[in-house]
Every structure is written in C-alpha cells, then in structure tokens.
Amino acid sequence: MKATGIVRRIDDLGRVVIPKEIRRTMRIREGEPLEIFVDRDGEVILKKYSPIGELGEFAQEYVDSLSEVTGHMACVLDRDAIVAVAGGKKNKFIDKPVSSITEDVMNSGEIKIINEKTEEIFCEGIYGEEESTFTAQVIVPIMMDGDAIGAVVLASKKDNAEMADLEVKLASTAAGFLAKQMKS
C-alpha cells in the first residue's frame, strides 16, 4: 500500500471524505459503489466495486466463445479496465485501462464502429506495440438501468476487416446478456 499523507476525520454520521485528488486519480465518481475490506492488522481498505468484475469467469467464457465464432479479438470491460480477453495476447490487454473512446461510448450509451486502421483503440497502455493497431473495432456499452457499467468489444487486425451488422448484433447480444446476468 502507498501512503498519501492525507488524514481525514470521521464525522458524527460515520462518514469519511475521500479527497478530490484521490477520487480524480482513481476515477471514483459521485454515487459509485466502493467495496470495504478489513484485514487482520485493522486496516480498512476501500476498493472500487466492479459489477462486471463479479462475472469474471463467466465473462471470460463468453468472450472465448465470441472470439471463436467471429475470429476477432473479444473483450469485456468494466468502467475502468479490461476484465476478460480472448483472441489476443491476454497478458497484454487484461487490466489495461479503458481509453477515452470507450469512456465516450459508455457515457453516451451509443455503439461505436471504427472501420479504419488506427492505434486509437478501446484501451490504453499498449501504444506503439504490434498489438496496438486494429483495422476494425466495434464497442458496445453494457447498459443496466439506463447506466453503462461496461462494454463489449470486438476488434480485428486482419487487412480489409470491417465491423458490420453481424458484429454489432453479436456484441450487442453479449452486452445485453451480461447486463441481464448482473440483475439476476
């Protein structure tokens, strides 16, 4: 753990204010759920709660099938990072932060199709590497109760690849199915 040097008091209602700088750095938004852990040494640890992360193994099996059927790389992302990957180098993509493109998709709730070779992709942290250039991508938000909780991505490196209605429908079906799993 890393010390911040910031000390806060608990108010009479048991609340602690998380400083703005930490909220900004950790991308913690107002109303966002935090998970509370306590260790044996008496430390209280707050962790951003990822409902998509709860589906970890299930999401991985889904992207494995999606990638196998489409021949494209398939990913499931929560609001912050990639939680499941298939059809690409898993260790290069897993836990990478979402890009501004993906954030825009989640904030707008609209599907994004990119049918051109670009390094502007769905995640950050792999630019300039062989794995960072795709020829086609589709990003579909996972919507629950009107809010995006993540996204499903299909991406291809193949020359002349194009994301069309079929890929959009497959990614949309995956997003809808994962959202329903969150409700049950």
N, C-alpha and C positions, 0 to 999 in steps of 0.2 A: 504494500500500500504506500501511497505517496502523500506526505503531509502537505497541507496547503498553508498552514499558519493562520487560518481563519478560525475564530472561535465564535459560536453563537449560543445564546441562552434559550432555554425552553420557556415559552410564555405560560400564562396561567391556564390555557386550554391544552397544553401539551404539544404545542406546535414549535417547529424549528424552521427558520427561513434558510433556504439554500441560496447562497449568494448568486447574484445575476451572472457574474463571470463564470461560475461553475455551471450554471444552467445553460449558458450560451455554449460553452466548450463541450458539454456533454449532450447538447441538443435536447434538453429537457424543456418541454413546452407546458404551458399552463393546463392543468387538468390531466396531464399524462400520469398513468399509474406507475408507482415505484414499488418494488418488492423489498421487504425488510428482512434482513438476516441478522442473527445474533450468534457470535462464536463463543467458544469456551472462555476466552480471555475477557469477555464482557464488552467486546466491540460490537457496535450496531452498524451494519452495512446496508446502504441503500443502493439498489440496482434497478436500472430501467427495466420495466416489465415488458416483455415481448410476447403478445398472444400468439404470434406466428411461431416464435421460438418453442412454444409448448407443443407444436405439431412436428418438431424436429424430424423424427424418424419417418413419420407419415409423409411429410413434405418431401423428404429425400426419395422415398419410394415413388411418389407421384412424378417428380422430375426425372427419375430414372426411366419410367415408362414413357413420359412425354418426349424425352430425348431419343429413346429407342424408336418410337413411332415416326417422329419428324426428321430425324437425322441432324437436328440442330442442337446447340447447347441450350439447356433449360435451367432456369434458376427461380428460386423463391426468395424474396427479400422481405424483411420487416421494414419498419420506418427508418431504420438506421444502417442495416448491413445485410449481406447475403447470408441466408441461413441454410440453403440447400442448393447443390450444383450437380449437374450431370452433363456428360458430353464435352467436357472441358477439363482442364487440369484443376481438380478440386482445391488443391492446396494453394493455387494462385488466386482463387476467387473467394473461397469461404471466408466469412467475417470481414470482407472488404466493405468500406462504407459506400452508401448509395451516392450517386452523382446528382448534380443539380437537375439534370434531365429527369431522372427518376423522381426526385422531390417534386418537380413541377407536375409530373403525371399524377402523383399521389395527392398533391394539393388541389389540382383541377378535377380529378376523378375521370379524366379523359384518356383514352387509349392513344399511344404514340407509336407510329410506324416510321422507321428510318430505313429507306432503301437506297443507301449510298455508302461507299467505303469511308469509314470515319474512325478516328480514335476517340470521338466524343461518345462515350458509351454509358451504360447503366450503372457502373460502379467506378470508384476512384482507386488509386493506389497501384495501378499496373501500367501506367502510360509509358510509352517508349519500348515496351516489350513486345515480342511476337504475338502474345495472347491479347494485346490491347487493340487490335484492329479488326473490326467486323464489317461485313459488306451489307448486312441486313439485320434489323432488330425490331422486335415488337415488345412494347412494355404495357402491361395491363394492370390497373390498380385492383387490389383486393379490397372490396368495399364491405363494410359492416355497419349497419345502422346509419348510413349516409356518410361515414368517415372512412378514409383509406387507412388500412392497417398494414399494408404491404403491397407487393407487386409480384406478378409472374412475368418472366422474361424468356423470350425465345430469341436466339442470336445465331448468326451463321457467318462463317469465314469463307464459304465457297464463292468462287467467282460467279457472277451473274445470279446470285441468290436474291430472292425477293420475298418479302413477307406480304402475303395476300390474305384473302378472306379466310382460307382454311386455317392458317397460322393464328390469325386473330381469334377465330372461333375456338380453336384448341386452347389458346392461352386464356381466353375469357371463361371457358368452361372450367379450367383449372382454378382460376381466381374465384369463380362462383362456388365451386365445390369446397375449396379451402375456407371460404367465408362461412359456409353452412356448417363445416366441421367445428368452427370456433363457437357457434351458437349452441351446439349440442353438448 
